[in-house]
């Protein structure tokens, strides 16, 4: 239930017979190969988002 100012405004219900429902996982299976070295630069990628690690710690 979605309310606006404390009064019901909308009710969420599942779609009946929704096309493709539940079929999202694995949608790109077989379209590309993930290299074994994918995690080698994880620290570098994290630094791009989080900044460099604190000095002395």
N, CA, C and O atoms as a Tripos MOL2 file, in Angstrom:
@<TRIPOS>MOLECULE
protein
  228   227    57     0     0
PROTEIN
NO_CHARGES

@<TRIPOS>ATOM
      1 N           0.8510   -1.1650    0.0000 N.3       1 UNK1
      2 CA          0.0000    0.0000    0.0000 C.3       1 UNK1
      3 C           0.8980    1.2300    0.0000 C.2       1 UNK1
      4 O           1.8520    1.3110    0.7740 O.2       1 UNK1
      5 N           0.5970    2.1590   -0.8460 N.am      2 UNK2
      6 CA          1.2980    3.4390   -0.8880 C.3       2 UNK2
      7 C           0.3160    4.4940   -0.4020 C.2       2 UNK2
      8 O          -0.8070    4.5940   -0.8970 O.2       2 UNK2
      9 N           0.7550    5.2750    0.5740 N.am      3 UNK3
     10 CA         -0.1320    6.2720    1.1580 C.3       3 UNK3
     11 C           0.3840    7.6780    0.8860 C.2       3 UNK3
     12 O           1.5830    7.9150    0.7350 O.2       3 UNK3
     13 N          -0.5610    8.5910    0.8300 N.am      4 UNK4
     14 CA         -0.2260   10.0050    0.6720 C.3       4 UNK4
     15 C          -1.0080   10.7620    1.7420 C.2       4 UNK4
     16 O          -2.2390   10.7290    1.7680 O.2       4 UNK4
     17 N          -0.2910   11.4300    2.6060 N.am      5 UNK5
     18 CA         -0.9030   12.1650    3.7240 C.3       5 UNK5
     19 C          -1.7550   11.2390    4.5890 C.2       5 UNK5
     20 O          -2.8180   11.6270    5.0750 O.2       5 UNK5
     21 N          -1.2680   10.0020    4.7740 N.am      6 UNK6
     22 CA         -1.9550    9.0660    5.6460 C.3       6 UNK6
     23 C          -3.1550    8.3680    5.0300 C.2       6 UNK6
     24 O          -3.8150    7.5770    5.7040 O.2       6 UNK6
     25 N          -3.4530    8.6410    3.7650 N.am      7 UNK7
     26 CA         -4.5910    8.0040    3.1090 C.3       7 UNK7
     27 C          -4.0790    7.1130    1.9810 C.2       7 UNK7
     28 O          -3.1330    7.4910    1.2900 O.2       7 UNK7
     29 N          -4.6780    5.9430    1.7780 N.am      8 UNK8
     30 CA         -4.2350    5.0470    0.7040 C.3       8 UNK8
     31 C          -4.3120    5.7400   -0.6540 C.2       8 UNK8
     32 O          -5.3290    6.3410   -1.0010 O.2       8 UNK8
     33 N          -3.2150    5.6460   -1.4230 N.am      9 UNK9
     34 CA         -3.1700    6.2570   -2.7440 C.3       9 UNK9
     35 C          -3.0200    5.2110   -3.8380 C.2       9 UNK9
     36 O          -3.4900    5.4080   -4.9580 O.2       9 UNK9
     37 N          -2.3680    4.1000   -3.5160 N.am     10 UNK10
     38 CA         -2.1730    3.0580   -4.5210 C.3      10 UNK10
     39 C          -1.9150    1.7370   -3.8190 C.2      10 UNK10
     40 O          -1.4290    1.7060   -2.6880 O.2      10 UNK10
     41 N          -2.2420    0.6600   -4.4920 N.am     11 UNK11
     42 CA         -1.9860   -0.6810   -3.9760 C.3      11 UNK11
     43 C          -1.1400   -1.4160   -5.0030 C.2      11 UNK11
     44 O          -1.4900   -1.4700   -6.1820 O.2      11 UNK11
     45 N          -0.0330   -1.9770   -4.5540 N.am     12 UNK12
     46 CA          0.8590   -2.7160   -5.4430 C.3      12 UNK12
     47 C           0.4210   -4.1710   -5.4850 C.2      12 UNK12
     48 O           0.2660   -4.8190   -4.4490 O.2      12 UNK12
     49 N           0.2240   -4.6710   -6.6910 N.am     13 UNK13
     50 CA         -0.1800   -6.0620   -6.8750 C.3      13 UNK13
     51 C           0.6700   -6.6560   -8.0010 C.2      13 UNK13
     52 O           1.1050   -5.9210   -8.8870 O.2      13 UNK13
     53 N           0.9150   -7.9700   -7.9850 N.am     14 UNK14
     54 CA          1.6950   -8.5820   -9.0640 C.3      14 UNK14
     55 C           0.9210   -8.5590  -10.3800 C.2      14 UNK14
     56 O          -0.3060   -8.6580  -10.4000 O.2      14 UNK14
     57 N           1.6540   -8.4290  -11.4600 N.am     15 UNK15
     58 CA          1.0370   -8.4800  -12.7830 C.3      15 UNK15
     59 C           0.6590   -9.9120  -13.1210 C.2      15 UNK15
     60 O           1.4070  -10.8370  -12.8030 O.2      15 UNK15
     61 N          -0.4390  -10.1050  -13.7320 N.am     16 UNK16
     62 CA         -0.8740  -11.4330  -14.1540 C.3      16 UNK16
     63 C          -0.2340  -11.7520  -15.5030 C.2      16 UNK16
     64 O          -0.4170  -11.0130  -16.4700 O.2      16 UNK16
     65 N           0.5130  -12.8500  -15.5660 N.am     17 UNK17
     66 CA          1.1110  -13.2860  -16.8280 C.3      17 UNK17
     67 C           2.1380  -12.3290  -17.3980 C.2      17 UNK17
     68 O           2.2340  -12.1750  -18.6160 O.2      17 UNK17
     69 N           2.9010  -11.6890  -16.5420 N.am     18 UNK18
     70 CA          3.9230  -10.7460  -17.0130 C.3      18 UNK18
     71 C           4.9600  -11.4800  -17.8550 C.2      18 UNK18
     72 O           5.5330  -12.4740  -17.4080 O.2      18 UNK18
     73 N           5.2020  -11.0000  -19.0640 N.am     19 UNK19
     74 CA          6.1710  -11.6330  -19.9650 C.3      19 UNK19
     75 C           7.5770  -11.4840  -19.4180 C.2      19 UNK19
     76 O           7.9960  -10.3850  -19.0550 O.2      19 UNK19
     77 N           8.3060  -12.5890  -19.3590 N.am     20 UNK20
     78 CA          9.6910  -12.5620  -18.9270 C.3      20 UNK20
     79 C           9.8850  -12.4790  -17.4250 C.2      20 UNK20
     80 O          11.0210  -12.3690  -16.9650 O.2      20 UNK20
     81 N           8.8340  -12.5270  -16.6620 N.am     21 UNK21
     82 CA          8.9720  -12.4380  -15.2100 C.3      21 UNK21
     83 C           9.8010  -13.6040  -14.6910 C.2      21 UNK21
     84 O           9.5250  -14.7620  -15.0040 O.2      21 UNK21
     85 N          10.8180  -13.2900  -13.8980 N.am     22 UNK22
     86 CA         11.6510  -14.3200  -13.3050 C.3      22 UNK22
     87 C          12.7080  -14.8860  -14.2330 C.2      22 UNK22
     88 O          13.3140  -15.9060  -13.9040 O.2      22 UNK22
     89 N          12.9520  -14.2770  -15.3640 N.am     23 UNK23
     90 CA         13.9240  -14.7940  -16.3170 C.3      23 UNK23
     91 C          15.1220  -13.8780  -16.4970 C.2      23 UNK23
     92 O          15.8540  -14.0270  -17.4750 O.2      23 UNK23
     93 N          15.3480  -12.9430  -15.5980 N.am     24 UNK24
     94 CA         16.4190  -11.9530  -15.7570 C.3      24 UNK24
     95 C          17.8130  -12.5250  -15.5010 C.2      24 UNK24
     96 O          18.7530  -12.1660  -16.2110 O.2      24 UNK24
     97 N          17.9750  -13.4010  -14.5090 N.am     25 UNK25
     98 CA         19.2910  -13.9230  -14.1740 C.3      25 UNK25
     99 C          19.8650  -14.7340  -15.3310 C.2      25 UNK25
    100 O          19.1700  -15.5540  -15.9310 O.2      25 UNK25
    101 N          21.1230  -14.5000  -15.6350 N.am     26 UNK26
    102 CA         21.7780  -15.2580  -16.6880 C.3      26 UNK26
    103 C          21.4470  -14.7690  -18.0810 C.2      26 UNK26
    104 O          21.6620  -15.4940  -19.0520 O.2      26 UNK26
    105 N          20.9310  -13.5580  -18.2020 N.am     27 UNK27
    106 CA         20.4960  -13.0580  -19.5020 C.3      27 UNK27
    107 C          21.6560  -12.9360  -20.4970 C.2      27 UNK27
    108 O          21.4310  -13.0420  -21.7030 O.2      27 UNK27
    109 N          22.8880  -12.7160  -20.0250 N.am     28 UNK28
    110 CA         24.0410  -12.5650  -20.9200 C.3      28 UNK28
    111 C          24.9420  -13.7970  -20.9040 C.2      28 UNK28
    112 O          26.0760  -13.7390  -21.3820 O.2      28 UNK28
    113 N          24.4550  -14.9040  -20.3650 N.am     29 UNK29
    114 CA         25.2580  -16.1180  -20.2780 C.3      29 UNK29
    115 C          25.7430  -16.5300  -21.6700 C.2      29 UNK29
    116 O          24.9620  -16.6570  -22.6130 O.2      29 UNK29
    117 N          27.0650  -16.7330  -21.7640 N.am     30 UNK30
    118 CA         27.6560  -17.1720  -23.0140 C.3      30 UNK30
    119 C          27.9970  -16.0540  -23.9860 C.2      30 UNK30
    120 O          28.5510  -16.3270  -25.0510 O.2      30 UNK30
    121 N          27.6910  -14.8260  -23.6630 N.am     31 UNK31
    122 CA         27.9690  -13.7130  -24.5790 C.3      31 UNK31
    123 C          29.3740  -13.1450  -24.4090 C.2      31 UNK31
    124 O          29.8890  -12.4980  -25.3210 O.2      31 UNK31
    125 N          30.0010  -13.3750  -23.2610 N.am     32 UNK32
    126 CA         31.3700  -12.9120  -23.0490 C.3      32 UNK32
    127 C          32.0390  -13.8180  -22.0320 C.2      32 UNK32
    128 O          31.3810  -14.6030  -21.3500 O.2      32 UNK32
    129 N          33.3480  -13.6980  -21.9420 N.am     33 UNK33
    130 CA         34.1340  -14.5230  -21.0250 C.3      33 UNK33
    131 C          34.7390  -13.6190  -19.9640 C.2      33 UNK33
    132 O          35.3400  -12.5940  -20.2870 O.2      33 UNK33
    133 N          34.5840  -13.9910  -18.7020 N.am     34 UNK34
    134 CA         35.1790  -13.2410  -17.5980 C.3      34 UNK34
    135 C          36.5820  -13.7920  -17.3760 C.2      34 UNK34
    136 O          36.7310  -14.9830  -17.1020 O.2      34 UNK34
    137 N          37.6220  -12.9510  -17.4880 N.am     35 UNK35
    138 CA         38.9920  -13.4480  -17.3300 C.3      35 UNK35
    139 C          39.2860  -13.8490  -15.8830 C.2      35 UNK35
    140 O          38.6800  -13.3260  -14.9480 O.2      35 UNK35
    141 N          40.2190  -14.7790  -15.7140 N.am     36 UNK36
    142 CA         40.6180  -15.2180  -14.3800 C.3      36 UNK36
    143 C          41.2320  -14.0850  -13.5670 C.2      36 UNK36
    144 O          41.2180  -14.1310  -12.3370 O.2      36 UNK36
    145 N          41.7660  -13.0760  -14.2320 N.am     37 UNK37
    146 CA         42.4480  -11.9750  -13.5510 C.3      37 UNK37
    147 C          41.4970  -10.8300  -13.1800 C.2      37 UNK37
    148 O          41.9600   -9.7280  -12.8880 O.2      37 UNK37
    149 N          40.2030  -11.0600  -13.1840 N.am     38 UNK38
    150 CA         39.2490   -9.9730  -12.9590 C.3      38 UNK38
    151 C          39.4090   -9.3090  -11.5870 C.2      38 UNK38
    152 O          39.1440   -8.1140  -11.4530 O.2      38 UNK38
    153 N          39.8350  -10.0550  -10.5730 N.am     39 UNK39
    154 CA         39.9610   -9.4900   -9.2340 C.3      39 UNK39
    155 C          41.3370   -8.9060   -8.9430 C.2      39 UNK39
    156 O          41.5550   -8.3790   -7.8520 O.2      39 UNK39
    157 N          42.2650   -8.9840   -9.8810 N.am     40 UNK40
    158 CA         43.6130   -8.4870   -9.6170 C.3      40 UNK40
    159 C          43.6500   -6.9900   -9.3650 C.2      40 UNK40
    160 O          44.5020   -6.5250   -8.6090 O.2      40 UNK40
    161 N          42.7580   -6.2200   -9.9710 N.am     41 UNK41
    162 CA         42.7820   -4.7720   -9.7850 C.3      41 UNK41
    163 C          41.6370   -4.2980   -8.9000 C.2      41 UNK41
    164 O          41.2360   -3.1370   -8.9860 O.2      41 UNK41
    165 N          41.1010   -5.1780   -8.0460 N.am     42 UNK42
    166 CA         39.9790   -4.8040   -7.1800 C.3      42 UNK42
    167 C          40.3710   -3.6690   -6.2300 C.2      42 UNK42
    168 O          39.5730   -2.7600   -6.0010 O.2      42 UNK42
    169 N          41.5710   -3.7060   -5.6800 N.am     43 UNK43
    170 CA         42.0070   -2.6480   -4.7630 C.3      43 UNK43
    171 C          42.1230   -1.3210   -5.4960 C.2      43 UNK43
    172 O          41.7820   -0.2730   -4.9460 O.2      43 UNK43
    173 N          42.5990   -1.3600   -6.7290 N.am     44 UNK44
    174 CA         42.7200   -0.1380   -7.5230 C.3      44 UNK44
    175 C          41.3310    0.4330   -7.8300 C.2      44 UNK44
    176 O          41.1220    1.6430   -7.7380 O.2      44 UNK44
    177 N          40.4050   -0.4170   -8.1860 N.am     45 UNK45
    178 CA         39.0480    0.0410   -8.4670 C.3      45 UNK45
    179 C          38.3930    0.6020   -7.2090 C.2      45 UNK45
    180 O          37.7030    1.6190   -7.2740 O.2      45 UNK45
    181 N          38.6000   -0.0450   -6.0730 N.am     46 UNK46
    182 CA         38.0290    0.4440   -4.8170 C.3      46 UNK46
    183 C          38.5930    1.8170   -4.4750 C.2      46 UNK46
    184 O          37.8600    2.6760   -3.9840 O.2      46 UNK46
    185 N          39.8760    2.0410   -4.7250 N.am     47 UNK47
    186 CA         40.5000    3.3360   -4.4510 C.3      47 UNK47
    187 C          39.8810    4.4350   -5.3110 C.2      47 UNK47
    188 O          39.7880    5.5810   -4.8730 O.2      47 UNK47
    189 N          39.4600    4.0990   -6.5220 N.am     48 UNK48
    190 CA         38.8180    5.0920   -7.3810 C.3      48 UNK48
    191 C          37.5040    5.5630   -6.7710 C.2      48 UNK48
    192 O          37.1360    6.7290   -6.9170 O.2      48 UNK48
    193 N          36.7970    4.6690   -6.0890 N.am     49 UNK49
    194 CA         35.5210    5.0360   -5.4740 C.3      49 UNK49
    195 C          35.6970    5.6110   -4.0780 C.2      49 UNK49
    196 O          35.0240    6.5750   -3.7120 O.2      49 UNK49
    197 N          36.6000    5.0240   -3.2950 N.am     50 UNK50
    198 CA         36.7280    5.3750   -1.8910 C.3      50 UNK50
    199 C          37.8740    6.3400   -1.5970 C.2      50 UNK50
    200 O          37.9320    6.9020   -0.5040 O.2      50 UNK50
    201 N          38.7670    6.5390   -2.5300 N.am     51 UNK51
    202 CA         39.9340    7.3610   -2.2910 C.3      51 UNK51
    203 C          41.0770    6.4770   -1.8030 C.2      51 UNK51
    204 O          40.8690    5.2950   -1.5280 O.2      51 UNK51
    205 N          42.2620    7.0270   -1.6930 N.am     52 UNK52
    206 CA         43.4140    6.2260   -1.2530 C.3      52 UNK52
    207 C          43.2680    5.8150    0.2070 C.2      52 UNK52
    208 O          42.5710    6.4860    0.9680 O.2      52 UNK52
    209 N          43.9190    4.7140    0.6120 N.am     53 UNK53
    210 CA         43.8450    4.2970    2.0120 C.3      53 UNK53
    211 C          44.5050    5.3380    2.9070 C.2      53 UNK53
    212 O          45.3940    6.0560    2.4480 O.2      53 UNK53
    213 N          44.0970    5.4400    4.1720 N.am     54 UNK54
    214 CA         44.6870    6.4170    5.0790 C.3      54 UNK54
    215 C          46.1570    6.1200    5.3280 C.2      54 UNK54
    216 O          46.5630    4.9600    5.3990 O.2      54 UNK54
    217 N          46.9490    7.1720    5.4600 N.am     55 UNK55
    218 CA         48.3840    7.0100    5.6980 C.3      55 UNK55
    219 C          48.6270    6.4710    7.1000 C.2      55 UNK55
    220 O          47.9810    6.8890    8.0610 O.2      55 UNK55
    221 N          49.5710    5.5350    7.2050 N.am     56 UNK56
    222 CA         49.9720    4.9880    8.4790 C.3      56 UNK56
    223 C          48.9860    3.9850    9.0580 C.2      56 UNK56
    224 O          49.0820    3.6350   10.2340 O.2      56 UNK56
    225 N          48.0480    3.5220    8.2560 N.am     57 UNK57
    226 CA         47.0810    2.6320    8.8620 C.3      57 UNK57
    227 C          46.8980    1.4190    8.0950 C.2      57 UNK57
    228 O          46.1060    0.5590    8.4800 O.2      57 UNK57
@<TRIPOS>BOND
     1     1     2 1
     2     2     3 1
     3     3     4 2
     4     3     5 am
     5     5     6 1
     6     6     7 1
     7     7     8 2
     8     7     9 am
     9     9    10 1
    10    10    11 1
    11    11    12 2
    12    11    13 am
    13    13    14 1
    14    14    15 1
    15    15    16 2
    16    15    17 am
    17    17    18 1
    18    18    19 1
    19    19    20 2
    20    19    21 am
    21    21    22 1
    22    22    23 1
    23    23    24 2
    24    23    25 am
    25    25    26 1
    26    26    27 1
    27    27    28 2
    28    27    29 am
    29    29    30 1
    30    30    31 1
    31    31    32 2
    32    31    33 am
    33    33    34 1
    34    34    35 1
    35    35    36 2
    36    35    37 am
    37    37    38 1
    38    38    39 1
    39    39    40 2
    40    39    41 am
    41    41    42 1
    42    42    43 1
    43    43    44 2
    44    43    45 am
    45    45    46 1
    46    46    47 1
    47    47    48 2
    48    47    49 am
    49    49    50 1
    50    50    51 1
    51    51    52 2
    52    51    53 am
    53    53    54 1
    54    54    55 1
    55    55    56 2
    56    55    57 am
    57    57    58 1
    58    58    59 1
    59    59    60 2
    60    59    61 am
    61    61    62 1
    62    62    63 1
    63    63    64 2
    64    63    65 am
    65    65    66 1
    66    66    67 1
    67    67    68 2
    68    67    69 am
    69    69    70 1
    70    70    71 1
    71    71    72 2
    72    71    73 am
    73    73    74 1
    74    74    75 1
    75    75    76 2
    76    75    77 am
    77    77    78 1
    78    78    79 1
    79    79    80 2
    80    79    81 am
    81    81    82 1
    82    82    83 1
    83    83    84 2
    84    83    85 am
    85    85    86 1
    86    86    87 1
    87    87    88 2
    88    87    89 am
    89    89    90 1
    90    90    91 1
    91    91    92 2
    92    91    93 am
    93    93    94 1
    94    94    95 1
    95    95    96 2
    96    95    97 am
    97    97    98 1
    98    98    99 1
    99    99   100 2
   100    99   101 am
   101   101   102 1
   102   102   103 1
   103   103   104 2
   104   103   105 am
   105   105   106 1
   106   106   107 1
   107   107   108 2
   108   107   109 am
   109   109   110 1
   110   110   111 1
   111   111   112 2
   112   111   113 am
   113   113   114 1
   114   114   115 1
   115   115   116 2
   116   115   117 am
   117   117   118 1
   118   118   119 1
   119   119   120 2
   120   119   121 am
   121   121   122 1
   122   122   123 1
   123   123   124 2
   124   123   125 am
   125   125   126 1
   126   126   127 1
   127   127   128 2
   128   127   129 am
   129   129   130 1
   130   130   131 1
   131   131   132 2
   132   131   133 am
   133   133   134 1
   134   134   135 1
   135   135   136 2
   136   135   137 am
   137   137   138 1
   138   138   139 1
   139   139   140 2
   140   139   141 am
   141   141   142 1
   142   142   143 1
   143   143   144 2
   144   143   145 am
   145   145   146 1
   146   146   147 1
   147   147   148 2
   148   147   149 am
   149   149   150 1
   150   150   151 1
   151   151   152 2
   152   151   153 am
   153   153   154 1
   154   154   155 1
   155   155   156 2
   156   155   157 am
   157   157   158 1
   158   158   159 1
   159   159   160 2
   160   159   161 am
   161   161   162 1
   162   162   163 1
   163   163   164 2
   164   163   165 am
   165   165   166 1
   166   166   167 1
   167   167   168 2
   168   167   169 am
   169   169   170 1
   170   170   171 1
   171   171   172 2
   172   171   173 am
   173   173   174 1
   174   174   175 1
   175   175   176 2
   176   175   177 am
   177   177   178 1
   178   178   179 1
   179   179   180 2
   180   179   181 am
   181   181   182 1
   182   182   183 1
   183   183   184 2
   184   183   185 am
   185   185   186 1
   186   186   187 1
   187   187   188 2
   188   187   189 am
   189   189   190 1
   190   190   191 1
   191   191   192 2
   192   191   193 am
   193   193   194 1
   194   194   195 1
   195   195   196 2
   196   195   197 am
   197   197   198 1
   198   198   199 1
   199   199   200 2
   200   199   201 am
   201   201   202 1
   202   202   203 1
   203   203   204 2
   204   203   205 am
   205   205   206 1
   206   206   207 1
   207   207   208 2
   208   207   209 am
   209   209   210 1
   210   210   211 1
   211   211   212 2
   212   211   213 am
   213   213   214 1
   214   214   215 1
   215   215   216 2
   216   215   217 am
   217   217   218 1
   218   218   219 1
   219   219   220 2
   220   219   221 am
   221   221   222 1
   222   222   223 1
   223   223   224 2
   224   223   225 am
   225   225   226 1
   226   226   227 1
   227   227   228 2
@<TRIPOS>SUBSTRUCTURE
     1 UNK1         2 RESIDUE 1 A UNK
     2 UNK2         6 RESIDUE 1 A UNK
     3 UNK3        10 RESIDUE 1 A UNK
     4 UNK4        14 RESIDUE 1 A UNK
     5 UNK5        18 RESIDUE 1 A UNK
     6 UNK6        22 RESIDUE 1 A UNK
     7 UNK7        26 RESIDUE 1 A UNK
     8 UNK8        30 RESIDUE 1 A UNK
     9 UNK9        34 RESIDUE 1 A UNK
    10 UNK10       38 RESIDUE 1 A UNK
    11 UNK11       42 RESIDUE 1 A UNK
    12 UNK12       46 RESIDUE 1 A UNK
    13 UNK13       50 RESIDUE 1 A UNK
    14 UNK14       54 RESIDUE 1 A UNK
    15 UNK15       58 RESIDUE 1 A UNK
    16 UNK16       62 RESIDUE 1 A UNK
    17 UNK17       66 RESIDUE 1 A UNK
    18 UNK18       70 RESIDUE 1 A UNK
    19 UNK19       74 RESIDUE 1 A UNK
    20 UNK20       78 RESIDUE 1 A UNK
    21 UNK21       82 RESIDUE 1 A UNK
    22 UNK22       86 RESIDUE 1 A UNK
    23 UNK23       90 RESIDUE 1 A UNK
    24 UNK24       94 RESIDUE 1 A UNK
    25 UNK25       98 RESIDUE 1 A UNK
    26 UNK26      102 RESIDUE 1 A UNK
    27 UNK27      106 RESIDUE 1 A UNK
    28 UNK28      110 RESIDUE 1 A UNK
    29 UNK29      114 RESIDUE 1 A UNK
    30 UNK30      118 RESIDUE 1 A UNK
    31 UNK31      122 RESIDUE 1 A UNK
    32 UNK32      126 RESIDUE 1 A UNK
    33 UNK33      130 RESIDUE 1 A UNK
    34 UNK34      134 RESIDUE 1 A UNK
    35 UNK35      138 RESIDUE 1 A UNK
    36 UNK36      142 RESIDUE 1 A UNK
    37 UNK37      146 RESIDUE 1 A UNK
    38 UNK38      150 RESIDUE 1 A UNK
    39 UNK39      154 RESIDUE 1 A UNK
    40 UNK40      158 RESIDUE 1 A UNK
    41 UNK41      162 RESIDUE 1 A UNK
    42 UNK42      166 RESIDUE 1 A UNK
    43 UNK43      170 RESIDUE 1 A UNK
    44 UNK44      174 RESIDUE 1 A UNK
    45 UNK45      178 RESIDUE 1 A UNK
    46 UNK46      182 RESIDUE 1 A UNK
    47 UNK47      186 RESIDUE 1 A UNK
    48 UNK48      190 RESIDUE 1 A UNK
    49 UNK49      194 RESIDUE 1 A UNK
    50 UNK50      198 RESIDUE 1 A UNK
    51 UNK51      202 RESIDUE 1 A UNK
    52 UNK52      206 RESIDUE 1 A UNK
    53 UNK53      210 RESIDUE 1 A UNK
    54 UNK54      214 RESIDUE 1 A UNK
    55 UNK55      218 RESIDUE 1 A UNK
    56 UNK56      222 RESIDUE 1 A UNK
    57 UNK57      226 RESIDUE 1 A UNK
